[in-house]
Amino acid sequence: MTCETCVHWTTDDGEMPRLPSHFGACSSDKFIGEYFSNGELLEADRVVVENDEGWGFYTGPKFGCVHWVPRQDTK
């Protein structure tokens, strides 16, 4: 259950040339990458990453999490 086999993960972002090309971004709605007001209610299974410049959260292919969903093309 790692990023490289998850439907939410992609490496074609290309916005961070300082990162190795095998790092990627997660599109799961459980990851909030923006400013939010302190009054917002957040579910206990979410993560908030202050990501005002758009590059604050990238993972390597072997990272894994509880929100993993298998890709259809995964063996």
N, C-alpha and C positions, 0 to 999 in steps of 0.2 A: 504494500500500500504506500507507494512512493509517488512523488510528483511526476516522474517520467512516464508513469502508466495511468495518470489521472486525466479525466476529461476537462478539468478546469485549468490545466497548466499548458502554457505555450512558451517557446523559446524564440519566437519570431518578432518580439517586441522591438529589438534593435535600438532602443533609446539610450542605453548605458554602455558606451564603448569600453569603459574601464572594467566592466565585469567580464568574466570568461563567457564565451558564446554558449556554453552548456547551461548557464543559469537562465531562469525564466520567470514568468509572472503568473499569478493565480487569479482567475476570474470568479472564484466562488463568492457568492453573496454573503458568506460568513466573515469575509475580510473587509473591513472598512478602512480605506486608505485616504482619508480626507479629514478636514476639521469637522468637529461636531460640537453641539452645545452640551454643556454638562447636564442639562435637564432631559436629554434624550434617554429613553429606556432602551437598554440593549439586552438581548438574550444572553444567557450565561455561556453559550457555546460560540460566541463571536470574539474576534480580536479587532482592536482599533490600532492602526498604525498612522501616526501623524505623517502625512505624505503629501504635503502641500506643493512639492515640486514634481510629483509624479514618479519618483523612483525609489521610494523608501522601503519597498518590500519585494525582494526577489529571492528565489530559492534555487538551490542546486537540485539536480535530478534525483538524488537519493534522499532528499527531505521527505517526510511523510506526515500526515495528519489525520484526524478523525473524520474529516469531511471529504475524504478520498472517494471518488466515483470512477469506476474503471472505464477506460476508453473502449469503444467497440472494436478497434483494431488491435487491442492487446491480446497476446496469446495466453 
